[in-house]
Amino acid sequence: VSLIGEIGRDGCRINEGLLCSLLNSETELNDILNMSAKMAESEANIEDAVQLYSLSGDYFHVLKILNNRLAQIVTVPKGERNKKERRKDIEKFQRVYEVHFGEKSGSFVKENIKRKDPQLYSLEIFDSLLRLANFFSFFDEGKAKEAMFELDAANILPVTQIELRKYPEKFERFPYVLKSKFSQILEMAMKCVTSLCEDMPTIMRNMTGTNHQFAIHEASSELREKARMLVDTAASLGGKISSDTLHILSGMELRLS
């Protein structure tokens, strides 16, 4: 810290460090930080690499490392141990996101991202993968409502018919890991929707007030519409989604009708 400085809670460098005073320019310092970051990255020392790239303002590489690691978390095999490890990793990445890119992050960070479209897209993918990791985690824990909240927030599925018509083009821009897991994501989402629909009678029994039946009807209609959209999404992608997945989704959606 005393040599190269450190990143504050808002994602900005809070002191320059001794090395900065020994060099002629910030460019020289950033070159050294980048070189050190690449060494840390080559040795799979992810946390140090992220810190060093952040200090140099190289958010493209910060996001590249984070997205690659998140992709590994999303594809982790099932298992109780893996489930716990994934939860720890997700919490760590959420802290990184809040420091560097969250609402309280420094204006320096935000402006550096906003000025560069490729970085902005990488940030959107990072946010989607983080939400998706949470979706998988909540699904494994049997928390359908929380899982669907995260999936909706990931912004990877169409919501309207207009979005659906343009969806194949959006899908093509997704990273490979997202496309490779997409059939599974759709099936998991449909299972969540089905579970929430099946829980409606229990919710109704626990509700009080004169308008609860109307509220349940509205919620059930919304879930059925979501199920229909999942089927339409799969159909819109043609051969990119397996026929087995489309058959499973159609069958589950039909039972909800």
C-alpha positions in Angstrom: 0.0 0.0 0.0 2.8 2.5 0.9 4.5 1.7 -2.3 1.7 1.8 -4.9 -1.3 3.3 -3.2 -4.7 1.7 -2.6 -8.3 1.7 -3.7 -10.8 3.3 -1.3 -14.3 2.1 -0.7 -15.6 4.3 -3.5 -13.3 2.5 -6.1 -10.9 5.5 -6.4 -7.2 5.6 -5.5 -6.9 7.3 -2.1 -3.2 7.8 -2.1 -0.5 7.7 -4.7 2.1 5.7 -2.8 5.9 6.2 -2.7 6.5 4.8 -6.2 4.6 7.7 -7.8 6.9 10.2 -6.2 9.9 8.4 -7.7 8.6 8.3 -11.3 8.3 11.1 -13.8 4.7 10.6 -14.7 1.5 8.7 -13.9 1.9 7.0 -17.3 5.1 5.3 -16.0 3.4 4.3 -12.8 0.4 2.8 -14.7 2.8 0.9 -17.0 4.5 -0.7 -13.9 1.1 -1.4 -12.3 -0.1 -3.1 -15.6 3.0 -5.2 -15.8 2.6 -6.3 -12.2 -1.1 -7.0 -12.8 -0.3 -9.2 -15.8 2.2 -11.2 -13.7 -0.4 -11.7 -10.9 -3.0 -12.7 -13.5 -0.6 -15.2 -15.1 -0.1 -16.7 -11.7 -3.9 -16.9 -11.1 -3.6 -14.4 -8.3 -7.0 -12.9 -9.2 -7.5 -10.5 -6.3 -4.1 -8.9 -6.7 -4.5 -8.6 -10.4 -7.9 -6.9 -10.0 -6.4 -4.5 -7.4 -3.4 -3.6 -9.6 -5.5 -3.1 -12.8 -7.9 -0.9 -10.8 -5.1 1.2 -9.5 -3.9 1.8 -13.0 -7.4 2.6 -14.2 -7.5 -0.3 -16.6 -11.1 -1.4 -16.0 -11.3 -3.3 -19.3 -8.9 -5.9 -17.7 -10.7 -5.7 -14.4 -14.0 -6.7 -16.0 -12.3 -9.3 -18.2 -10.9 -11.1 -15.2 -14.1 -10.8 -13.2 -16.3 -12.0 -16.1 -14.0 -15.0 -16.7 -14.2 -16.0 -13.0 -17.9 -15.5 -12.9 -18.3 -17.7 -15.9 -16.6 -20.4 -14.0 -18.9 -19.9 -11.0 -22.0 -20.1 -13.2 -20.8 -23.5 -14.6 -19.8 -25.1 -11.3 -21.1 -28.6 -11.0 -23.9 -29.3 -8.4 -22.9 -30.5 -5.0 -23.2 -29.3 -1.4 -19.6 -28.3 -1.1 -19.7 -26.6 -4.5 -22.9 -24.8 -3.5 -21.2 -23.3 -0.4 -18.1 -22.3 -2.3 -20.2 -20.7 -5.0 -22.1 -18.7 -2.3 -18.7 -17.4 -0.9 -17.5 -16.5 -4.3 -20.7 -14.7 -5.2 -20.5 -12.6 -2.0 -16.9 -11.7 -2.7 -17.7 -10.6 -6.3 -20.7 -8.6 -5.0 -18.3 -6.7 -2.7 -16.0 -6.1 -5.7 -18.9 -4.9 -7.8 -20.1 -2.5 -5.1 -16.6 -1.0 -4.6 -15.7 -0.5 -8.2 -19.0 -0.2 -10.1 -21.9 0.2 -7.6 -24.0 3.3 -6.9 -21.4 4.5 -4.3 -18.3 4.0 -6.5 -16.3 7.1 -7.4 -17.1 9.3 -10.3 -13.6 8.6 -11.7 -14.5 4.9 -12.1 -18.0 5.6 -13.6 -16.7 8.1 -16.1 -13.9 5.8 -17.2 -16.4 3.1 -17.9 -19.1 5.3 -19.5 -16.6 6.8 -22.0 -15.7 3.5 -23.5 -18.5 1.4 -25.0 -16.7 -2.0 -24.9 -16.1 -1.6 -21.2 -19.7 -0.5 -20.6 -20.9 -3.7 -22.4 -18.4 -5.8 -20.3 -19.9 -4.2 -17.2 -23.4 -5.1 -18.3 -22.2 -8.7 -18.8 -20.6 -8.7 -15.4 -23.8 -7.6 -13.8 -25.8 -10.2 -15.7 -23.4 -13.0 -14.8 -23.4 -12.0 -11.1 -27.2 -12.0 -11.1 -27.1 -15.4 -12.9 -24.8 -16.8 -10.3 -27.3 -15.8 -7.7 -30.1 -17.3 -9.7 -28.4 -20.7 -9.8 -27.6 -20.4 -6.1 -31.2 -19.6 -5.0 -32.5 -22.3 -7.4 -30.3 -24.9 -5.7 -31.6 -23.7 -2.3 -35.2 -24.2 -3.5 -36.0 -20.4 -3.3 -38.0 -19.9 -6.5 -39.1 -16.3 -5.7 -35.6 -15.1 -5.0 -34.2 -17.0 -8.0 -36.7 -15.4 -10.4 -36.0 -11.9 -8.9 -32.3 -12.4 -9.8 -33.0 -13.7 -13.2 -35.3 -10.8 -14.0 -32.7 -8.4 -12.8 -30.0 -10.1 -15.0 -31.9 -8.7 -18.1 -31.1 -11.6 -20.3 -34.7 -12.6 -21.2 -37.2 -10.6 -23.3 -40.2 -9.1 -21.4 -42.3 -7.7 -24.3 -43.2 -8.8 -27.8 -41.1 -6.0 -29.2 -38.0 -7.3 -27.3 -38.9 -10.9 -28.4 -38.8 -10.0 -32.1 -35.3 -8.5 -31.7 -34.1 -11.2 -29.3 -32.1 -13.5 -31.6 -29.8 -10.6 -32.4 -29.3 -9.8 -28.7 -28.7 -13.5 -28.0 -25.9 -13.6 -30.6 -23.9 -11.0 -28.6 -24.0 -13.1 -25.4 -20.8 -14.6 -24.2 -20.3 -18.3 -24.9 -20.8 -19.4 -21.3 -24.3 -17.8 -21.3 -25.3 -19.3 -24.6 -24.1 -22.7 -23.5 -26.2 -22.7 -20.3 -29.3 -21.1 -21.9 -31.4 -24.2 -22.3 -30.7 -25.0 -18.7 -31.6 -21.5 -17.6 -34.9 -21.6 -19.4 -35.8 -25.0 -17.9 -34.9 -23.8 -14.4 -36.9 -20.6 -14.9 -40.0 -22.6 -15.9 -39.6 -24.8 -12.8 -39.5 -21.7 -10.7 -42.6 -20.3 -12.3 -44.4 -23.7 -11.9 -43.4 -23.8 -8.2 -44.7 -20.3 -7.6 -48.0 -21.1 -9.3 -48.3 -24.3 -7.2 -47.8 -22.2 -4.0 -50.7 -19.9 -4.8 -53.3 -21.8 -2.8 -51.1 -21.7 0.2 -50.5 -18.0 -0.2 -54.3 -17.5 -0.6 -55.0 -19.3 2.7 -52.5 -17.1 4.5 -53.8 -13.8 3.1 -56.4 -11.6 4.7 -58.5 -8.8 3.3 -61.2 -8.4 0.7 -59.0 -8.0 -2.3 -56.7 -11.0 -1.8 -58.5 -13.2 -4.4 -58.0 -10.5 -7.0 -54.4 -10.1 -6.1 -53.8 -13.9 -6.4 -55.6 -13.9 -9.8 -53.3 -11.1 -11.0 -50.2 -12.8 -9.7 -51.2 -16.1 -11.3 -51.9 -14.4 -14.7 -48.5 -12.7 -14.6 -46.8 -16.1 -13.9 -48.7 -17.7 -16.8 -47.6 -14.9 -19.1 -44.0 -15.4 -17.9 -44.3 -19.1 -18.7 -45.6 -18.3 -22.2 -42.8 -15.9 -22.8 -40.2 -18.5 -21.8 -41.7 -20.9 -24.5 -41.8 -18.1 -27.1 -38.2 -17.2 -26.2 -37.0 -20.8 -26.8 -39.0 -20.9 -30.1 -37.5 -17.6 -31.3 -34.0 -19.0 -31.1 -34.7 -22.0 -33.4 -31.9 -24.5 -33.5 -29.9 -22.7 -30.8 -32.2 -24.3 -28.2 -32.6 -28.1 -28.1 -36.0 -29.5 -29.2 -36.1 -31.4 -25.9 -35.9 -28.1 -24.0 -38.7 -26.6 -26.1 -40.8 -29.8 -25.6 -40.3 -29.6 -21.8 -41.1 -25.9 -21.6 -44.2 -26.3 -23.8 -45.5 -29.2 -21.7 -45.0 -27.3 -18.4 -46.6 -24.2 -19.8 -49.6 -26.2 -21.0 -50.2 -27.6 -17.5 -50.3 -24.0 -16.1 -52.9 -22.9 -18.7 
